[in-house]
Amino acid sequence: MPIGRVTQVVDCRESMGMGKGGGLAQRGTISECRYPDVIVVAMSPGRRHVTKPVCDITSGLRREGVEFSVSTLVLNAGAGVPPGTATAAAVTGAYFGLTDREIRQIEQHKVAILHHGNVRSHVVAKVRFILEHCDVDAVVVTQVPIDYEDLARVGVKTATVMPAPEDVKTKGTVVEIVSGITRGQTPTREKLAEVITAVNRVMKMKQ
């Protein structure tokens, strides 16, 4: 049993960031830990290095001394909605998407924390798109309240509600949902504790 301080060495990016801030992580970068346990997937960078509350969740998991490694992936195309969705025609600018490399990076982990925003249809579409391509158990973190029925209705496999076999669209499965975490703001201690509890619960099932 360790006594006193525990030191963690974190490789916080795979390449130098761009723009203001210089060395801070930007889109298309991943912070990798020694063991591929949990990956926190960020939509796209903001004025800070990684969009809040992703940075808070990542640091909170590490600060709480969880006994697994935590990586962070900033998606290259993390904004917008996936092409082909009902609201895609009304969206201007880039579409949400994944590269083959990002899919491999996500799939090498045991659990993916998927952080999305405050529009229910966009959240559901992004979760389905990621899990269509990635065979991984997911903890969904959102601002807008969603439930397992919302996801199962569009073919997403969940731990609680399953679509009909002929309607399943995803390889991966949503195993936990934590809503009420506002994008761009530091989550409350209570909400951060909910995320940590959810991740711990999933990781224990995998041991």
Beta strands, then each sheet from edge to edge (+ up, - down):
strand 1: 29-31
strand 2: 38-42
strand 3: 70-74
strand 4: 111-115
strand 5: 137-141
strand 6: 157-158
strand 7: 173-178
sheet 1: 1+ 3- 2- 4- 5- 7- 6-
end
